[in-house]
Amino acid sequence: MKHQARIRWSSAAERGRPDLPATLRYVGLSRFAEDAADWPNGAWSVELTFDEPPPEQGNSRVSEGYVRFLFDEAPQERLARGVRFDLFEGLTQVAQVEVVD
């Protein structure tokens, strides 16, 4: 199940690249507060999808899109309205995701 989300991208220096992903689909690893002690062990993959690529949305650091877990057996209850979690590409934090709906 996908949820509306607001994505706050890390700075270009923190992400390690100057541009936001110019794609309609982005997959990364989640880190929820309750996972911090064991992370990245047991991290769940999440998929972000966009109606238009982040660079075309007009704000250099905030994008609107949708989020869902890639696997049905993931803890779906974590994607509840108001929840925020960090998004990683490998061990590099690239964004913070907030579930809007």
Backbone as JSON Lines, residues from 0, in Angstrom:
{"i":0,"aa":"M","n":[0.84,-1.17,0.0],"ca":[0.0,0.0,0.0],"c":[0.88,1.24,0.0]}
{"i":1,"aa":"K","n":[0.58,2.19,-0.87],"ca":[1.41,3.39,-0.92],"c":[0.73,4.54,-0.2]}
{"i":2,"aa":"H","n":[1.55,5.43,0.31],"ca":[1.1,6.58,1.09],"c":[1.71,7.85,0.53]}
{"i":3,"aa":"Q","n":[0.97,8.94,0.64],"ca":[1.54,10.23,0.25],"c":[2.68,10.56,1.2]}
{"i":4,"aa":"A","n":[3.7,11.19,0.64],"ca":[4.88,11.49,1.45],"c":[5.51,12.81,1.03]}
{"i":5,"aa":"R","n":[6.18,13.42,1.99],"ca":[6.99,14.61,1.74],"c":[8.44,14.18,2.0]}
{"i":6,"aa":"I","n":[9.28,14.42,1.01],"ca":[10.67,14.0,1.09],"c":[11.54,15.24,1.22]}
{"i":7,"aa":"R","n":[12.3,15.3,2.3],"ca":[13.26,16.39,2.52],"c":[14.64,15.84,2.25]}
{"i":8,"aa":"W","n":[15.18,16.22,1.11],"ca":[16.47,15.69,0.68],"c":[17.61,16.29,1.5]}
{"i":9,"aa":"S","n":[18.6,15.5,1.78],"ca":[19.81,15.99,2.44],"c":[20.51,16.94,1.48]}
{"i":10,"aa":"S","n":[21.42,17.74,2.02],"ca":[22.15,18.67,1.15],"c":[22.98,17.89,0.13]}
{"i":11,"aa":"A","n":[23.37,18.56,-0.92],"ca":[24.19,17.92,-1.96],"c":[25.47,17.34,-1.37]}
{"i":12,"aa":"A","n":[26.08,18.07,-0.45],"ca":[27.32,17.59,0.18],"c":[27.06,16.32,1.0]}
{"i":13,"aa":"E","n":[25.94,16.31,1.73],"ca":[25.6,15.13,2.53],"c":[25.25,13.93,1.66]}
{"i":14,"aa":"R","n":[24.55,14.19,0.55],"ca":[24.16,13.11,-0.37],"c":[25.33,12.61,-1.19]}
{"i":15,"aa":"G","n":[26.34,13.46,-1.35],"ca":[27.5,13.07,-2.15],"c":[27.31,13.24,-3.63]}
{"i":16,"aa":"R","n":[26.3,14.03,-4.02],"ca":[26.06,14.32,-5.44],"c":[25.29,15.62,-5.53]}
{"i":17,"aa":"P","n":[25.52,16.36,-6.6],"ca":[24.91,17.7,-6.7],"c":[23.43,17.71,-7.04]}
{"i":18,"aa":"D","n":[22.93,16.72,-7.73],"ca":[21.57,16.77,-8.24],"c":[20.65,15.79,-7.51]}
{"i":19,"aa":"L","n":[19.38,16.16,-7.44],"ca":[18.38,15.22,-6.94],"c":[18.14,14.15,-7.99]}
{"i":20,"aa":"P","n":[17.64,12.99,-7.59],"ca":[17.39,11.93,-8.57],"c":[16.34,12.36,-9.6]}
{"i":21,"aa":"A","n":[16.7,12.32,-10.85],"ca":[15.81,12.72,-11.95],"c":[15.05,11.49,-12.44]}
{"i":22,"aa":"T","n":[14.21,10.96,-11.58],"ca":[13.52,9.72,-11.86],"c":[12.11,9.76,-11.27]}
{"i":23,"aa":"L","n":[11.27,8.86,-11.71],"ca":[9.93,8.74,-11.13],"c":[9.87,7.65,-10.06]}
{"i":24,"aa":"R","n":[10.98,6.91,-9.89],"ca":[11.04,5.82,-8.92],"c":[12.41,5.8,-8.27]}
{"i":25,"aa":"Y","n":[12.43,5.73,-6.94],"ca":[13.68,5.71,-6.2],"c":[13.54,4.69,-5.07]}
{"i":26,"aa":"V","n":[14.51,3.82,-4.92],"ca":[14.48,2.79,-3.88],"c":[15.66,3.0,-2.94]}
{"i":27,"aa":"G","n":[15.38,2.92,-1.64],"ca":[16.42,3.08,-0.64],"c":[16.1,2.27,0.6]}
{"i":28,"aa":"L","n":[16.99,2.37,1.6],"ca":[16.8,1.68,2.87],"c":[16.22,2.63,3.89]}
{"i":29,"aa":"S","n":[15.26,2.14,4.66],"ca":[14.65,2.95,5.7],"c":[15.4,2.78,7.02]}
{"i":30,"aa":"R","n":[15.37,3.86,7.83],"ca":[15.84,3.75,9.22],"c":[14.82,4.48,10.09]}
{"i":31,"aa":"F","n":[14.0,3.69,10.77],"ca":[13.02,4.23,11.69],"c":[13.67,4.38,13.06]}
{"i":32,"aa":"A","n":[13.13,5.24,13.89],"ca":[13.7,5.48,15.22],"c":[13.87,4.18,16.0]}
{"i":33,"aa":"E","n":[12.89,3.28,15.9],"ca":[12.97,2.04,16.67],"c":[14.03,1.07,16.14]}
{"i":34,"aa":"D","n":[14.61,1.35,14.99],"ca":[15.65,0.49,14.42],"c":[17.06,1.0,14.67]}
{"i":35,"aa":"A","n":[17.2,2.16,15.25],"ca":[18.49,2.84,15.32],"c":[19.59,1.97,15.92]}
{"i":36,"aa":"A","n":[19.31,1.24,16.98],"ca":[20.35,0.47,17.66],"c":[20.91,-0.66,16.79]}
{"i":37,"aa":"D","n":[20.08,-1.28,15.97],"ca":[20.52,-2.42,15.16],"c":[20.74,-2.1,13.7]}
{"i":38,"aa":"W","n":[20.43,-0.89,13.29],"ca":[20.51,-0.52,11.89],"c":[21.94,-0.63,11.38]}
{"i":39,"aa":"P","n":[22.2,-1.15,10.18],"ca":[21.26,-1.46,9.11],"c":[20.73,-2.89,9.13]}
{"i":40,"aa":"N","n":[21.08,-3.68,10.13],"ca":[20.52,-5.03,10.21],"c":[18.99,-4.95,10.28]}
{"i":41,"aa":"G","n":[18.33,-5.69,9.45],"ca":[16.88,-5.72,9.44],"c":[16.22,-4.52,8.8]}
{"i":42,"aa":"A","n":[16.99,-3.67,8.13],"ca":[16.41,-2.49,7.48],"c":[15.47,-2.92,6.36]}
{"i":43,"aa":"W","n":[14.4,-2.16,6.18],"ca":[13.43,-2.46,5.13],"c":[13.64,-1.55,3.95]}
{"i":44,"aa":"S","n":[13.55,-2.11,2.76],"ca":[13.64,-1.32,1.53],"c":[12.3,-0.62,1.3]}
{"i":45,"aa":"V","n":[12.39,0.64,0.91],"ca":[11.19,1.4,0.57],"c":[11.33,1.95,-0.84]}
{"i":46,"aa":"E","n":[10.19,2.14,-1.45],"ca":[10.14,2.69,-2.8],"c":[9.44,4.04,-2.74]}
{"i":47,"aa":"L","n":[10.07,5.06,-3.31],"ca":[9.45,6.35,-3.5],"c":[9.06,6.46,-4.95]}
{"i":48,"aa":"T","n":[7.86,6.95,-5.22],"ca":[7.44,7.21,-6.6],"c":[6.96,8.66,-6.66]}
{"i":49,"aa":"F","n":[7.09,9.24,-7.84],"ca":[6.78,10.64,-8.03],"c":[5.93,10.83,-9.28]}
{"i":50,"aa":"D","n":[5.03,11.82,-9.25],"ca":[4.27,12.17,-10.45],"c":[5.16,12.92,-11.43]}
{"i":51,"aa":"E","n":[6.13,13.66,-10.9],"ca":[7.16,14.29,-11.72],"c":[8.47,14.2,-10.95]}
{"i":52,"aa":"P","n":[9.59,14.08,-11.65],"ca":[10.88,13.89,-10.97],"c":[11.17,15.02,-9.98]}
{"i":53,"aa":"P","n":[11.84,14.71,-8.88],"ca":[12.14,15.73,-7.88],"c":[12.76,17.03,-8.42]}
{"i":54,"aa":"P","n":[13.72,16.98,-9.36],"ca":[14.29,18.25,-9.83],"c":[13.28,19.15,-10.54]}
{"i":55,"aa":"E","n":[12.19,18.57,-11.03],"ca":[11.19,19.35,-11.76],"c":[10.06,19.87,-10.87]}
{"i":56,"aa":"Q","n":[10.12,19.57,-9.57],"ca":[9.05,19.97,-8.66],"c":[9.21,21.4,-8.14]}
{"i":57,"aa":"G","n":[10.31,22.05,-8.44],"ca":[10.44,23.46,-8.11],"c":[11.09,23.79,-6.78]}
{"i":58,"aa":"N","n":[11.25,22.84,-5.89],"ca":[11.92,23.1,-4.63],"c":[13.16,22.22,-4.59]}
{"i":59,"aa":"S","n":[14.3,22.83,-4.38],"ca":[15.55,22.08,-4.48],"c":[15.77,21.06,-3.37]}
{"i":60,"aa":"R","n":[15.0,21.14,-2.27],"ca":[15.25,20.22,-1.17],"c":[14.02,19.44,-0.71]}
{"i":61,"aa":"V","n":[12.82,19.8,-1.19],"ca":[11.61,19.1,-0.75],"c":[10.84,18.61,-1.97]}
{"i":62,"aa":"S","n":[10.44,17.35,-1.92],"ca":[9.67,16.75,-3.01],"c":[8.41,16.13,-2.45]}
{"i":63,"aa":"E","n":[7.39,16.06,-3.28],"ca":[6.15,15.37,-2.93],"c":[6.1,14.07,-3.73]}
{"i":64,"aa":"G","n":[5.68,13.01,-3.08],"ca":[5.61,11.73,-3.77],"c":[4.82,10.73,-2.95]}
{"i":65,"aa":"Y","n":[5.14,9.47,-3.17],"ca":[4.47,8.37,-2.49],"c":[5.53,7.41,-1.97]}
{"i":66,"aa":"V","n":[5.22,6.74,-0.87],"ca":[6.15,5.78,-0.29],"c":[5.41,4.48,0.0]}
{"i":67,"aa":"R","n":[6.15,3.39,-0.15],"ca":[5.63,2.07,0.22],"c":[6.82,1.17,0.49]}
{"i":68,"aa":"F","n":[6.59,0.12,1.28],"ca":[7.61,-0.91,1.46],"c":[7.65,-1.77,0.22]}
{"i":69,"aa":"L","n":[8.81,-2.3,-0.09],"ca":[8.93,-3.19,-1.25],"c":[8.41,-4.6,-0.96]}
{"i":70,"aa":"F","n":[8.28,-4.94,0.31],"ca":[7.89,-6.31,0.66],"c":[6.62,-6.3,1.5]}
{"i":71,"aa":"D","n":[5.7,-7.19,1.17],"ca":[4.43,-7.27,1.88],"c":[4.59,-7.59,3.36]}
{"i":72,"aa":"E","n":[5.63,-8.35,3.71],"ca":[5.81,-8.75,5.11],"c":[6.47,-7.67,5.96]}
{"i":73,"aa":"A","n":[6.75,-6.52,5.38],"ca":[7.32,-5.39,6.13],"c":[6.29,-4.88,7.15]}
{"i":74,"aa":"P","n":[6.76,-4.19,8.17],"ca":[5.84,-3.68,9.21],"c":[5.03,-2.49,8.69]}
{"i":75,"aa":"Q","n":[3.96,-2.78,7.99],"ca":[3.15,-1.76,7.32],"c":[2.65,-0.67,8.26]}
{"i":76,"aa":"E","n":[2.45,-1.01,9.53],"ca":[1.94,-0.03,10.49],"c":[2.91,1.14,10.72]}
{"i":77,"aa":"R","n":[4.15,0.96,10.33],"ca":[5.12,2.05,10.48],"c":[4.86,3.2,9.5]}
{"i":78,"aa":"L","n":[4.17,2.92,8.42],"ca":[3.89,3.97,7.45],"c":[2.55,4.65,7.78]}
{"i":79,"aa":"A","n":[2.48,5.2,8.98],"ca":[1.29,5.89,9.45],"c":[1.48,7.4,9.33]}
{"i":80,"aa":"R","n":[0.38,8.1,9.22],"ca":[0.41,9.56,9.09],"c":[1.27,10.19,10.19]}
{"i":81,"aa":"G","n":[2.15,11.09,9.77],"ca":[3.0,11.81,10.71],"c":[4.32,11.14,11.03]}
{"i":82,"aa":"V","n":[4.48,9.89,10.65],"ca":[5.73,9.18,10.91],"c":[6.83,9.74,10.02]}
{"i":83,"aa":"R","n":[8.01,9.89,10.59],"ca":[9.19,10.32,9.83],"c":[10.27,9.26,9.99]}
{"i":84,"aa":"F","n":[10.97,9.04,8.9],"ca":[12.1,8.11,8.95],"c":[13.17,8.59,7.98]}
{"i":85,"aa":"D","n":[14.38,8.1,8.21],"ca":[15.5,8.47,7.36],"c":[15.59,7.49,6.2]}
{"i":86,"aa":"L","n":[16.02,8.01,5.07],"ca":[16.2,7.2,3.86],"c":[17.67,7.17,3.5]}
{"i":87,"aa":"F","n":[18.17,6.0,3.24],"ca":[19.6,5.8,2.95],"c":[19.81,5.16,1.59]}
{"i":88,"aa":"E","n":[20.92,5.53,0.99],"ca":[21.46,4.85,-0.19],"c":[22.76,4.25,0.3]}
{"i":89,"aa":"G","n":[22.75,2.94,0.51],"ca":[23.89,2.31,1.18],"c":[23.93,2.83,2.61]}
{"i":90,"aa":"L","n":[25.08,3.37,3.03],"ca":[25.21,3.92,4.37],"c":[25.13,5.44,4.4]}
{"i":91,"aa":"T","n":[24.75,6.05,3.27],"ca":[24.66,7.5,3.16],"c":[23.2,7.93,3.28]}
{"i":92,"aa":"Q","n":[22.92,8.82,4.25],"ca":[21.57,9.33,4.39],"c":[21.32,10.32,3.26]}
{"i":93,"aa":"V","n":[20.25,10.08,2.5],"ca":[19.93,10.95,1.37],"c":[18.69,11.79,1.6]}
{"i":94,"aa":"A","n":[17.84,11.41,2.57],"ca":[16.61,12.18,2.79],"c":[15.96,11.78,4.1]}
{"i":95,"aa":"Q","n":[14.99,12.6,4.48],"ca":[14.05,12.23,5.55],"c":[12.67,12.21,4.91]}
{"i":96,"aa":"V","n":[11.93,11.17,5.19],"ca":[10.61,10.98,4.61],"c":[9.56,11.15,5.69]}
{"i":97,"aa":"E","n":[8.52,11.93,5.39],"ca":[7.39,12.09,6.29],"c":[6.15,11.55,5.6]}
{"i":98,"aa":"V","n":[5.45,10.66,6.27],"ca":[4.21,10.11,5.73],"c":[3.11,11.16,5.97]}
{"i":99,"aa":"V","n":[2.44,11.56,4.9],"ca":[1.46,12.63,4.96],"c":[0.05,12.11,5.19]}
{"i":100,"aa":"D","n":[-0.3,10.96,4.62],"ca":[-1.67,10.45,4.81],"c":[-1.71,9.21,5.67]}
